[in-house]
Amino acid sequence: MIWPWKKNNRKLKTEMLEQKPQDIKELFKNMEESDDFSHFKHHQDSMSCWVSFYKTIVGLKAVHEEILPYVFKKDVKSIKDIMGNLPIEDPLLTRDIRQIQDKMMQGHVAIQMKEDDPECLLIPAPSTENRQVTNPETETSIVGPKEGFVESLDTNIDLVRKRLPLPNLYLKETKVGKLSKTRVAIIYIKGIANQENVNTIWQRIKDIEFDQIVDSSMISQIITDNQHSPFPQFIDTERPDRTASTIAEGKIAVLVDGSPHAVIVPTTIVDFFISFDDYFMPWHIASCFRLIRLVAVTFSVFSSPLYVAILTYHYEVIPRDLLATLVSSRAIIPFPPIFEALIMELTIEMLREAGARLPTKVGQTIGIVGGLVIGTASVQAGVASNVLLIICAMAALASFTTPNYRMGNTIRLIRFPFLLAAQLWGLIGISLCFGFYLSHLLKLTSLGRPYIEPFFPPRFNDLKDTFIRLPINKQITRPLFLRPEDPMRMNKSRSQKKKDIDE
């Protein structure tokens, strides 16, 4: 419930945020309350003018070397003369108070002939200090390119355009966030990307109403099809090569200023288990690695629930020789299997979180030493059996094979409902829980496209690049679920193997 006075207070605060000064003198007076705002009268020879800018968001070297020397040339008599002398693109002469305020917050310098002159010349001089392009952190490249996105939107667009030098590589840009006014851009290839997908993602971004957007993950959460699903429906990547490759397939990339990740839409569940390095390896080796990831994820989800279900309800499925080992390992354990499994799973999750939040070297030490010490102490104290310790350790190791960090978090989360279902109804509970997640995946979509395509609906043509990757010369068409305007990637007749000229 919102109390009336709180509601009125919220409305008052909103009006205060949206209130704009009535004239330029009042605008600069309000800005001068901030210590990083400079508003001064500059003299040279017989001419003077007023210069205003934010010291923290403009390049001071550019102001003193590329702007002010051209302002005080001998032939300058008016602000239009200054505009003609400047060797800088896109200077703006305006009287619009709102436009002046917005441009100055973006790193523009304001020039006035007189302090109360309503006409103001805005010259772009934003600070260009950015992080250098370095190796990607979460998507480590072994044999591929070593460049990763940075926090500058213009730099990230350049990294994509460098890989796709096409005139029909289109970019649409807007600003999102009532307070942050964050630049958000979508990139796609006109003539390949489905125009319906482009219009849908553009409309969703334009409809965002939130006070601040600081990262691409916030955009992804807002525009996703189902915000209550634990499964990520859009891929975020920090690799320009992967972004360019998916754009060439007919997908759309969303880039956000201040974020070193691009959001790729639409996607399928298979995309989250594909490492981009697979395309730099022979197809049979890449296919083996993908199958290993599939087996590892399956083991990570079902190993602990199967242990609980079998030891609680289904002793008869255990071979006699193995049953003796299990009984002896649990002889001194005072807890039922479900408590034993939950203790070990929660311990592993705490070790993961501790390792992720600490500095890199300390985090690695905590993970290794903590796992050895706590695991050994748990078995010796009779809190957990050595068999379960091995299963949980292998399940944790298997979950790390997931190439995508967000899908890895989902795999970690869904193990716990399976554990509870195994305790309640045994193998039947595991089957019911699996059926629940499967029905959820069947209904799930990514930008309106089926999430578990090509398995449902079945599209056999798209199976060539799922858990088995066929050779590149067999990848003739683009994925059908994208509905690309140009479905062909290469000429089918030329994709066949040709004899060399000397054969």
C-alpha positions as CSV (number, residue, x, y, z in Angstrom):
1,M,0.0,0.0,0.0
2,I,1.3,3.5,-0.9
3,W,0.2,6.2,1.6
4,P,-1.2,9.4,0.1
5,W,1.5,11.7,1.5
6,K,4.2,9.3,0.2
7,K,2.5,9.3,-3.2
8,N,2.4,13.1,-3.3
9,N,6.0,13.3,-2.2
10,R,7.0,10.9,-5.0
11,K,5.1,13.1,-7.5
12,L,6.9,16.2,-6.1
13,K,10.3,14.6,-6.5
14,T,9.5,13.6,-10.1
15,E,8.4,17.2,-10.9
16,M,11.6,18.5,-9.4
17,L,13.7,16.2,-11.6
18,E,11.8,17.2,-14.7
19,Q,11.8,21.0,-14.0
20,K,13.9,23.0,-16.4
21,P,15.4,26.5,-16.0
22,Q,13.6,29.3,-17.9
23,D,16.7,31.1,-19.3
24,I,20.3,30.3,-20.0
25,K,21.6,32.6,-17.1
26,E,19.5,30.6,-14.6
27,L,20.7,27.3,-16.1
28,F,24.4,28.2,-15.6
29,K,23.7,29.5,-12.1
30,N,22.2,26.2,-11.2
31,M,25.1,24.3,-12.8
32,E,27.7,26.4,-10.8
33,E,26.5,24.7,-7.6
34,S,28.5,21.7,-8.8
35,D,32.3,22.1,-8.1
36,D,33.4,20.6,-11.4
37,F,31.5,23.2,-13.5
38,S,33.6,26.0,-15.0
39,H,31.8,29.2,-16.1
40,F,34.2,32.1,-16.8
41,K,34.9,35.1,-19.0
42,H,37.9,34.7,-21.2
43,H,39.8,37.7,-22.5
44,Q,42.2,38.0,-25.4
45,D,43.3,41.2,-27.1
46,S,40.1,43.3,-27.5
47,M,37.7,40.4,-27.5
48,S,36.1,38.5,-24.7
49,C,33.5,35.7,-24.4
50,W,32.0,33.4,-21.8
51,V,33.1,29.7,-21.7
52,S,31.2,27.0,-19.8
53,F,31.8,23.3,-19.4
54,Y,32.1,20.4,-17.0
55,K,35.8,19.8,-16.2
56,T,35.3,16.1,-15.5
57,I,33.6,15.1,-18.7
58,V,35.4,17.2,-21.3
59,G,38.9,16.8,-22.7
60,L,40.7,19.8,-21.2
61,K,43.6,19.4,-23.6
62,A,41.1,19.6,-26.5
63,V,39.5,22.7,-25.0
64,H,42.8,24.6,-24.7
65,E,44.4,23.4,-28.0
66,E,41.6,22.8,-30.4
67,I,38.8,25.2,-29.4
68,L,40.0,28.4,-27.6
69,P,42.8,29.3,-30.1
70,Y,40.2,29.4,-32.9
71,V,37.7,31.4,-30.8
72,F,40.1,34.4,-30.5
73,K,41.4,34.7,-34.1
74,K,41.7,38.3,-35.4
75,D,38.9,38.0,-37.9
76,V,36.3,36.9,-35.3
77,K,33.6,39.4,-34.6
78,S,30.6,37.2,-33.8
79,I,29.7,33.8,-32.7
80,K,29.0,32.7,-36.3
81,D,32.6,33.6,-37.1
82,I,33.7,31.3,-34.4
83,M,31.6,28.6,-35.8
84,G,33.2,29.0,-39.2
85,N,36.8,28.9,-37.8
86,L,36.4,25.7,-35.7
87,P,38.1,22.6,-37.2
88,I,35.6,20.4,-35.2
89,E,32.7,18.6,-36.7
90,D,29.1,19.3,-35.7
91,P,29.2,22.5,-33.7
92,L,25.6,23.5,-32.7
93,L,24.2,27.0,-32.4
94,T,21.0,27.0,-30.4
95,R,18.7,28.8,-28.0
96,D,16.9,25.7,-26.7
97,I,17.6,25.5,-22.9
98,R,16.8,21.8,-22.8
99,Q,19.2,21.0,-25.7
100,I,22.0,23.1,-24.1
101,Q,21.6,21.3,-20.8
102,D,21.6,17.8,-22.4
103,K,24.6,18.5,-24.7
104,M,26.7,19.9,-21.9
105,M,26.1,16.8,-19.8
106,Q,27.5,14.9,-22.8
107,G,30.8,16.7,-22.8
108,H,30.1,19.9,-24.9
109,V,31.7,23.3,-24.4
110,A,29.3,26.3,-24.4
111,I,30.5,29.6,-25.9
112,Q,28.6,32.9,-25.4
113,M,29.6,36.4,-26.5
114,K,27.8,37.9,-23.5
115,E,26.8,36.2,-20.2
116,D,23.1,36.9,-20.8
117,D,23.2,36.1,-24.5
118,P,20.4,33.5,-25.2
119,E,22.2,32.2,-28.2
120,C,24.9,29.6,-27.3
121,L,27.5,27.7,-29.4
122,L,27.9,24.1,-28.3
123,I,31.2,22.4,-29.3
124,P,31.7,18.7,-28.8
125,A,34.8,18.0,-26.7
126,P,34.1,14.8,-24.7
127,S,36.8,13.1,-22.7
128,T,38.2,10.1,-24.7
129,E,39.9,8.2,-21.8
130,N,38.7,4.6,-22.1
131,R,40.0,1.2,-21.1
132,Q,42.2,-0.3,-23.8
133,V,41.0,-3.3,-25.8
134,T,42.2,-6.4,-24.0
135,N,41.5,-10.2,-23.8
136,P,38.0,-11.2,-22.9
137,E,37.7,-12.2,-19.2
138,T,34.7,-14.6,-19.1
139,E,35.0,-16.0,-22.6
140,T,38.6,-16.9,-22.8
141,S,39.8,-17.5,-26.3
142,I,42.3,-20.4,-26.8
143,V,42.9,-20.4,-30.6
144,G,40.7,-17.5,-31.8
145,P,41.0,-13.7,-31.7
146,K,42.0,-12.2,-28.4
147,E,40.0,-8.9,-28.5
148,G,37.2,-8.2,-26.1
149,F,34.6,-5.4,-25.8
150,V,35.3,-2.4,-23.6
151,E,33.0,0.1,-21.9
152,S,33.0,2.6,-24.8
153,L,30.1,2.2,-27.2
154,D,31.9,3.8,-30.1
155,T,34.9,1.5,-29.6
156,N,32.7,-1.6,-29.5
157,I,30.9,-0.6,-32.7
158,D,34.2,-0.1,-34.4
159,L,35.3,-3.6,-33.3
160,V,32.2,-5.0,-35.0
161,R,32.4,-2.9,-38.1
162,K,36.0,-3.9,-38.6
163,R,34.9,-7.5,-38.9
164,L,31.8,-6.7,-41.1
165,P,32.8,-3.8,-43.4
166,L,29.4,-3.7,-45.1
167,P,27.3,-0.7,-46.2
168,N,24.2,-2.6,-45.2
169,L,25.4,-3.1,-41.6
170,Y,22.9,-0.8,-40.0
171,L,22.9,0.7,-36.6
172,K,20.0,2.3,-34.7
173,E,20.8,4.3,-31.5
174,T,18.6,5.7,-28.8
175,K,18.9,6.9,-25.2
176,V,17.3,4.9,-22.3
177,G,16.9,5.9,-18.7
178,K,15.3,9.0,-17.3
179,L,18.3,9.9,-15.2
180,S,21.2,8.0,-16.9
181,K,20.3,8.7,-20.5
182,T,22.4,5.7,-21.5
183,R,23.2,5.2,-25.2
184,V,21.8,2.0,-26.5
185,A,22.4,0.7,-30.1
186,I,21.2,-2.3,-32.1
187,I,23.3,-3.6,-35.0
188,Y,22.0,-5.8,-37.8
189,I,22.5,-6.5,-41.5
190,K,19.7,-5.3,-43.6
191,G,18.8,-7.9,-46.2
192,I,19.7,-10.7,-43.9
193,A,18.1,-10.0,-40.5
194,N,14.4,-10.5,-40.3
195,Q,12.8,-7.1,-40.2
196,E,10.1,-8.3,-37.8
197,N,12.8,-9.2,-35.3
198,V,14.4,-5.8,-35.8
199,N,11.2,-4.0,-35.2
200,T,10.3,-6.1,-32.2
201,I,13.6,-5.5,-30.4
202,W,13.7,-1.8,-31.3
203,Q,10.2,-1.3,-30.0
204,R,11.0,-3.1,-26.7
205,I,14.0,-0.9,-26.1
206,K,12.1,2.3,-26.9
207,D,9.4,1.3,-24.5
208,I,11.7,0.9,-21.5
209,E,10.8,3.2,-18.7
210,F,13.4,3.1,-15.9
211,D,15.5,5.7,-14.2
212,Q,18.9,4.3,-15.0
213,I,20.5,1.7,-17.2
214,V,24.1,0.9,-16.3
215,D,24.7,-2.4,-18.1
216,S,23.5,-4.5,-20.9
217,S,22.3,-7.2,-18.5
218,M,19.6,-4.7,-17.3
219,I,18.4,-4.3,-20.8
220,S,18.3,-8.0,-21.3
221,Q,16.2,-8.5,-18.1
222,I,13.7,-5.9,-19.1
223,I,13.1,-6.9,-22.8
224,T,13.2,-10.7,-22.3
225,D,10.1,-12.6,-23.2
226,N,9.6,-14.3,-19.8
227,Q,11.1,-12.4,-16.9
228,H,10.2,-15.2,-14.4
229,S,12.0,-18.0,-16.1
230,P,15.3,-19.2,-14.6
231,F,16.6,-19.8,-18.1
232,P,18.4,-16.9,-19.9
233,Q,16.7,-16.1,-23.2
234,F,19.4,-13.8,-24.6
235,I,23.1,-14.5,-24.9
236,D,25.5,-11.9,-23.6
237,T,29.1,-12.0,-25.0
238,E,32.2,-9.9,-24.7
239,R,33.7,-11.2,-27.9
240,P,33.5,-9.0,-31.0
241,D,34.2,-12.0,-33.3
242,R,31.2,-14.0,-31.9
243,T,29.0,-10.9,-32.2
244,A,30.0,-10.3,-35.8
245,S,29.4,-14.0,-36.6
246,T,25.9,-14.1,-35.1
247,I,25.0,-10.8,-36.9
248,A,26.0,-12.5,-40.2
249,E,23.7,-15.4,-39.3
250,G,20.8,-12.9,-39.2
251,K,20.7,-12.2,-35.5
252,I,20.7,-8.7,-33.8
253,A,23.2,-7.4,-31.4
254,V,22.4,-4.9,-28.6
255,L,25.3,-2.7,-27.3
256,V,25.1,-0.4,-24.3
257,D,27.4,2.4,-23.5
258,G,29.3,1.6,-20.3
259,S,29.0,-2.2,-20.7
260,P,31.7,-4.5,-22.1
261,H,29.1,-7.1,-23.2
262,A,26.8,-7.4,-26.2
263,V,23.4,-9.0,-26.0
264,I,22.5,-11.3,-28.9
265,V,18.9,-11.9,-29.9
266,P,17.1,-14.2,-30.6
267,T,18.8,-17.4,-29.3
268,T,18.0,-21.0,-28.6
269,I,19.0,-23.2,-25.7
270,V,21.7,-24.9,-27.8
271,D,23.6,-21.6,-28.2
272,F,24.4,-21.5,-24.5
273,F,26.3,-24.8,-24.7
274,I,28.4,-23.8,-27.8
275,S,31.8,-22.3,-27.3
276,F,32.8,-20.0,-30.2
277,D,36.2,-21.7,-30.2
278,D,34.4,-24.8,-31.6
279,Y,34.4,-23.2,-35.0
280,F,38.2,-22.9,-35.0
281,M,38.6,-26.7,-34.6
282,P,38.0,-29.6,-36.9
283,W,34.3,-30.5,-36.9
284,H,34.7,-34.0,-35.3
285,I,36.8,-32.6,-32.4
286,A,34.3,-29.8,-31.9
287,S,31.4,-32.2,-31.9
288,C,33.1,-34.4,-29.3
289,F,33.6,-31.4,-27.0
290,R,30.0,-30.4,-27.4
291,L,28.8,-34.0,-26.5
292,I,31.1,-33.9,-23.5
293,R,29.4,-30.7,-22.3
294,L,26.0,-32.2,-22.8
295,V,27.0,-35.3,-20.7
296,A,28.6,-33.1,-18.1
297,V,25.5,-30.9,-17.7
298,T,23.2,-33.9,-17.5
299,F,25.4,-35.4,-14.8
300,S,25.6,-32.1,-12.9
301,V,21.8,-31.8,-12.7
302,F,20.8,-35.5,-12.0
303,S,23.7,-37.1,-10.0
304,S,22.9,-35.8,-6.5
305,P,19.0,-36.2,-6.9
306,L,19.6,-39.8,-8.1
307,Y,21.7,-40.5,-5.1
308,V,19.0,-39.2,-2.8
309,A,16.2,-41.1,-4.6
310,I,18.0,-44.4,-4.8
311,L,19.2,-44.5,-1.2
312,T,15.7,-43.3,0.1
313,Y,13.3,-45.4,-2.0
314,H,15.1,-47.7,-4.6
315,Y,17.8,-49.8,-2.9
316,E,16.8,-52.7,-5.3
317,V,18.4,-50.9,-8.4
318,I,21.9,-50.9,-6.8
319,P,24.2,-53.8,-7.7
320,R,25.0,-56.0,-4.7
321,D,28.7,-55.3,-4.7
322,L,28.1,-51.5,-4.8
323,L,25.4,-51.7,-2.2
324,A,27.9,-53.0,0.4
325,T,30.2,-50.0,-0.3
326,L,27.3,-47.5,0.1
327,V,26.1,-49.1,3.3
328,S,29.5,-49.0,4.9
329,S,30.1,-45.4,3.8
330,R,26.8,-44.3,5.5
331,A,27.1,-46.5,8.6
332,I,28.0,-43.6,10.9
333,I,26.0,-40.8,9.1
334,P,23.2,-39.6,11.4
335,F,21.3,-37.7,8.7
336,P,19.0,-39.0,5.9
337,P,20.4,-38.7,2.4
338,I,18.6,-35.4,1.6
339,F,20.2,-33.5,4.5
340,E,23.5,-35.0,3.6
341,A,23.2,-33.9,0.0
342,L,21.9,-30.4,0.9
343,I,24.8,-29.8,3.3
344,M,27.3,-30.7,0.6
345,E,25.6,-28.8,-2.2
346,L,25.3,-25.6,-0.1
347,T,28.9,-25.9,1.0
348,I,30.1,-26.1,-2.6
349,E,27.9,-23.1,-3.5
350,M,29.3,-21.1,-0.6
351,L,32.9,-21.9,-1.7
352,R,32.0,-20.8,-5.3
353,E,30.6,-17.5,-4.1
354,A,33.5,-16.9,-1.8
355,G,36.0,-17.6,-4.6
356,A,34.1,-15.4,-7.0
357,R,33.9,-12.3,-4.7
358,L,37.5,-12.4,-3.5
359,P,40.6,-11.3,-5.5
360,T,41.6,-13.8,-8.2
361,K,44.6,-15.3,-6.4
362,V,42.9,-15.5,-3.0
363,G,39.7,-16.8,-4.6
364,Q,41.6,-19.7,-6.2
365,T,43.3,-20.6,-2.9
366,I,40.0,-20.5,-1.0
367,G,38.4,-22.8,-3.6
368,I,41.2,-25.4,-3.5
369,V,42.1,-25.3,0.2
370,G,38.4,-24.9,1.3
371,G,37.3,-27.9,-0.8
372,L,40.1,-30.2,0.5
373,V,39.7,-29.2,4.2
374,I,35.9,-29.1,4.4
375,G,35.5,-32.3,2.3
376,T,38.0,-34.3,4.4
377,A,36.6,-32.9,7.7
378,S,33.0,-33.7,6.7
379,V,33.8,-37.3,5.9
380,Q,35.9,-37.8,9.1
381,A,33.2,-36.1,11.2
382,G,30.5,-38.4,9.8
383,V,28.5,-35.5,8.3
384,A,28.7,-36.8,4.7
385,S,29.7,-40.1,3.1
386,N,32.7,-40.3,0.9
387,V,30.6,-41.5,-2.0
388,L,28.4,-38.4,-1.9
389,L,31.5,-36.2,-1.6
390,I,32.9,-37.7,-4.8
391,I,29.5,-37.3,-6.6
392,C,29.1,-33.6,-5.5
393,A,32.7,-32.8,-6.4
394,M,32.2,-34.3,-9.9
395,A,28.9,-32.5,-10.3
396,A,30.5,-29.2,-9.4
397,L,33.3,-29.9,-11.8
398,A,30.9,-30.9,-14.6
399,S,28.9,-27.6,-14.2
400,F,32.0,-25.6,-15.0
401,T,32.0,-27.1,-18.6
402,T,29.1,-24.8,-19.5
403,P,30.6,-22.0,-21.7
404,N,28.0,-19.4,-20.8
405,Y,28.1,-18.0,-17.2
406,R,24.4,-17.3,-17.0
407,M,23.4,-20.7,-18.1
408,G,25.9,-22.1,-15.6
409,N,24.1,-20.3,-12.8
410,T,20.8,-21.8,-14.0
411,I,22.2,-25.3,-13.9
412,R,23.4,-24.7,-10.3
413,L,19.9,-23.4,-9.4
414,I,17.7,-26.2,-10.9
415,R,19.5,-28.9,-9.0
416,F,17.8,-28.0,-5.8
417,P,14.2,-28.6,-7.0
418,F,15.3,-31.9,-8.3
419,L,16.8,-32.8,-4.9
420,L,13.5,-31.9,-3.1
421,A,11.4,-33.9,-5.7
422,A,13.8,-36.9,-5.3
423,Q,13.2,-36.8,-1.5
424,L,9.4,-36.6,-1.8
425,W,8.7,-39.2,-4.6
426,G,12.0,-40.8,-5.6
427,L,12.6,-41.5,-9.2
428,I,9.0,-40.5,-10.0
429,G,9.6,-37.1,-8.4
430,I,12.7,-36.6,-10.6
431,S,10.6,-37.6,-13.7
432,L,7.8,-35.1,-12.6
433,C,10.3,-32.3,-12.1
434,F,12.0,-33.0,-15.4
435,G,8.5,-33.0,-17.1
436,F,7.8,-29.6,-15.4
437,Y,11.0,-28.0,-16.7
438,L,10.5,-29.6,-20.2
439,S,7.0,-28.2,-20.5
440,H,8.3,-24.8,-19.4
441,L,11.0,-25.0,-22.1
442,L,8.4,-25.9,-24.7
443,K,6.5,-22.7,-23.9
444,L,9.5,-20.5,-23.7
445,T,10.4,-18.2,-26.5
446,S,13.3,-15.8,-27.3
447,L,12.0,-12.7,-29.1
448,G,9.0,-14.8,-30.1
449,R,11.0,-17.6,-31.6
450,P,11.0,-21.2,-30.1
451,Y,13.6,-21.6,-27.4
452,I,14.4,-25.3,-27.9
453,E,14.5,-25.2,-31.7
454,P,15.5,-27.3,-33.7
455,F,14.2,-30.1,-31.4
456,F,10.8,-28.5,-31.1
457,P,9.5,-27.7,-33.5
458,P,11.7,-30.2,-35.3
459,R,13.8,-28.6,-38.0
460,F,16.3,-31.1,-39.3
461,N,18.1,-28.6,-41.4
462,D,19.2,-26.7,-38.3
463,L,20.6,-29.9,-36.6
464,K,23.8,-29.4,-38.5
465,D,25.1,-27.0,-35.9
466,T,23.7,-28.1,-32.5
467,F,25.4,-30.8,-30.3
468,I,27.0,-32.1,-33.5
469,R,28.7,-29.6,-35.8
470,L,29.1,-30.6,-39.4
471,P,31.9,-29.3,-41.6
472,I,31.8,-25.7,-42.6
473,N,31.1,-26.6,-46.3
474,K,27.9,-28.2,-45.1
475,Q,26.7,-25.0,-43.4
476,I,25.0,-23.8,-46.5
477,T,22.0,-22.1,-45.1
478,R,21.4,-19.8,-42.1
479,P,19.2,-21.0,-39.2
480,L,15.6,-21.4,-40.2
481,F,14.2,-20.2,-36.9
482,L,15.6,-16.7,-37.5
483,R,13.5,-16.4,-40.7
484,P,16.4,-14.6,-42.5
485,E,15.6,-12.6,-45.6
486,D,18.6,-14.2,-47.3
487,P,18.7,-17.8,-46.1
488,M,21.8,-18.9,-48.1
489,R,25.3,-18.5,-46.7
490,M,27.1,-19.9,-49.7
491,N,26.4,-21.3,-53.2
492,K,25.5,-25.0,-52.9
493,S,27.3,-26.0,-56.1
494,R,30.5,-24.3,-55.1
495,S,30.5,-25.7,-51.6
496,Q,31.3,-29.2,-52.9
497,K,34.9,-30.2,-52.9
498,K,36.7,-29.3,-56.2
499,K,39.8,-30.9,-57.7
500,D,43.0,-28.9,-57.7
501,I,44.1,-27.5,-61.0
502,D,47.0,-29.9,-61.3
503,E,44.9,-33.0,-60.7
